């Protein structure tokens, strides 16, 4: 009888331990620490800046600029944003035909570095760069920040050039 009780106690202990929740196996935490490259810089609307007949909301693919923008997030909450170029887009309008053309200028001599600080709470990442606080999300090897009305695009309405403020989504990819 003692042997049956002992087997029953060992079996119950095994079953109870197997049923307990294991907090260590919860969804993995993705840390922002590391080196991140700008994958896309998406506007709220689509434009055909490069004149190839295909409109896109991604400034990088439309302009072939901003290819080497890198964010470094150190483990101490500090980091650096390194930019190798800036982008200038100007709209020109032919006064006779009203045909428009965007002039794209990738300014490679405008490289700069900007220190940053960052913190993370779950999948939310807060970034402070140049005094501006941004909050984004991290999902695996993709980090995304959305800005409201921060990029100005010139558009032609048929009679005059107007400036339109666009929201921007910054997508970073872990290297």
C-alpha positions, 0 to 999 in steps of 0.5 A: 500500500505504501508503494502505491501511495508513493507512486501516486505522489510521484505521479501527481507531483509530475503532473502538477509541475507539468501543468504550471505556467512557464513564464520563461517560455512566453513570447520572446522579447526582441531588444532594440539593442544593435545596428539598424539600417533604414529599410524604407521611408514611406509617405502617406500618399504615393508619388512618382518622383523618379518619373518612371511611370510607377508611383510609390510611397517609399522615398528610398525606392523612388529616389535612390537616396538615403541608402545608408542611414544607420541607427546604432542602439547601444546596451546602455540606452545611448546610440547614434544616428549616422546619415550619409546623405540628405535628400532634396526634391524640387518640383518644376513646372513647364509654364507652356505645357504645365508638365511637371518634373521632380528634380531629385538631389542626393546630397552626399556631402551632407553626411552627419551623425546625431547622438540618441538615447533610447528605452524599451518597454515590451515591444515599444521603443522610445527614441530621443534624437535631436530633442524629439521623442519618437515612439515606435514598435519592434517586431523581430528584426523590424522596427517601425516609427510613424510621424504625422505630417513631417514631410512636405511635398510640392504638388501642382494643382493645375494652376499653382504649386502647393505644399502638402504635409505628409505623414512618414513611416520609418522602417528599420531593419536589424543588420 
